[in-house]
Amino acid sequence: MTEIEFLDPGHGSGSAGAESERHDDEPGGPDLRALVPGLAAAVAWVLAAGLAVMASVSNVYELVVDSGSQRQTISVDAWGRFNTGVLNQSIGHQTRYAVVLIAAAVLLLAAALVAVVRLPISRYLALAGAAVTAATATTLVLFVEATRSTNDVEARQLASGASVRTDLDSAFWLALGATAAAVVGIVLAFVLKPAAEPPADGAGEPAGEPARQAEDVPARSYPAEAVEAAEPVSGGGGVAAG
C-alpha cells in the first residue's frame, strides 16, 4: 500500500499561538533603563543651576586696605552692591553679573526638566547654560584682574606704608563649579545611550527560520486509497445518450 505524507500545519500555528499568549500575559510598563541617561544628566544640571544661583548672591571680590594700624575691608557682590563694613559710605554699584547667572540657572533647570522626555533638546539648553556660566566666570576673572591693577596704581599714591589687596572671591569659584557640573551633564547625555528595545515578534528572525520550522513539523501518513477517494472527479461527467 502506498502512503502519502502530509505536513500538519496545526503544530506550528499552535506553538505560535502559545507564544503570543505568553507575551500577552507578561506585565507591561516603561523600561526604567531607558530613563537612565536623562536622569543622570538632569541631576548634574540641577546641581549646576544651584551653583549658578549661589554665585549670583556671592561676593565677586574683596578689597583690603591696610594703612598703618587701620585695616578696612570692602567687598562687592554679584549684584554690584558694595559692602563697606564700618565705613557706611554709599559708593554706588558695580556690574550686576547676577542677572546673567540667573539666566544661566534658568537654562540649566529647563534642561534638567526636559531631559527625561526630550533628551536631544535638553542637550542644547544645557550647552547654552554652560556657555553662559563659562563666559561669566571668565569675565569675573578679567574684571577682578583689571580692578587689582587699578587699585595697585592708586595704592602707590596713598600715604607711606599703605597697601591695597584685591582678592577674587567665591562668585567666581561657584560659577566655575556650575560650568563644570553642566559639562559633566552634557557628557553624560551624549555618552550614555538608552537601553535598546526588544525586537517585535518575528522582526529579528533570520530568513531561513520559517523553512527550518517547516522541517520540524511532524508528518502524517494516509493510505493512497483514501486520498484517491477524496479527490474530486474531473472532466466531462455527462451520461452518454443511448
JOTASUL-V366085 format. One record per helix or strand of 3 or more residues. SS is the DSSP state (A for helix, B for strand). FROM is the first residue (numbers start at 1). LEN is the number of residues. If there is no record, write none. Layout:
{{SS FROM LEN} {SS FROM LEN}}
This chain:
{{B 3 5} {A 9 17} {A 32 25} {B 59 9} {B 70 8} {B 81 3} {A 85 3} {A 98 17} {A 119 38} {B 162 7} {A 170 22} {A 209 8} {B 219 5} {A 224 7}}
